[in-house]
Amino acid sequence: MPGVTDLDLLRTLVAEIPLPVNVLTGPHAPTVDEFAAVGVRRVSVGTGLAQAAYAAADRAARELLATGTYRSLEDALSYGELQKLLD
């Protein structure tokens, strides 16, 4: 159910649809636990993670060009951390 985040509506849909109900969600939506409490079986963020990564790259590039600093990279994963995720 792309974009449907109203918990009352989802509770009704879960009760009326014989198949598992999945949601596509994003910022300011209910939590995974709240979705689960009304019977939602799967929560997806779609392209949200990629969009967040592009936004981080944009912020870092703008900072570098505007001030010559790199503070936006402070929370970056190290190469070793990234490698562990892929192992």
N, C-alpha and C positions, 0 to 999 in steps of 0.2 A: 504494500500500500504506500507508494511513493508520496511523501509529504503529509500523510495523515498522522498527526501527533495527538489528537484529542483523545484522551484516555476513555471517556464515556463512549465515544463513537467506536473506538477500537474494541471495547468490551462487547458492544453489540455485534460488530462484525465477526469477532471470534465466536460468539454464540450462534450466529446464523450461517457462517461459512463452514462447510464440513472439512475443509483442508486447512493446513497450518497457515496462520497469518504472519507475514513478515512485514517489517517497516523499513523504509529508507528515511533516515533522519539526519539531523545536524544540530548546530548550536541552538541553545534555548529550548530544546525539546525535553520531554521527560527522560529520566534516567533509564538505563537498561532494567534495573529492578522494578521500576514503575511499569514499564512495558510488560515485563514478565508477569507482574501481578494481575494484569487484565487478560493474560493468555497469549500474548504475542510470542511467537516461537523463535524468531530471528530478528536481530537488529543490524542494519547495515548503514555505513556512513558513505557508501558509494565512492565518489571521487574526492570526498572531503579531506582525506589524509594527503593526497597529492596536492590539492589546493592549498592546504596549510603549509606544505613544504615549499610550494612556489611562493607563497606570501613571505615565508622566512627568507628565501633567496632574494626576493625583492627588497625586503627591509635591509638585509646585509649589503646589497649592492648600493642602495640609496645612501646608507650610512657611510660606506667607503668613499663614494663619490662626493658626498657633502662635507664630511669631516676628516676623512682619511683614517678613521678609527675602525675597530673590529669588535666592539662590545657585543654586538648581536650574535657573535659566534661563540660566546661563553658557554652556552648550554648545548653546544654541538656534541654529538657522540664521537668518541675517538675512533680511529681506524680499527683498533683492536675490538672495541665494543661492537662496531658494525660487523666485523668478521665473525664474532661469536653468534650474532643473530642469524648469519647465513650458514653456519655449520650445522 
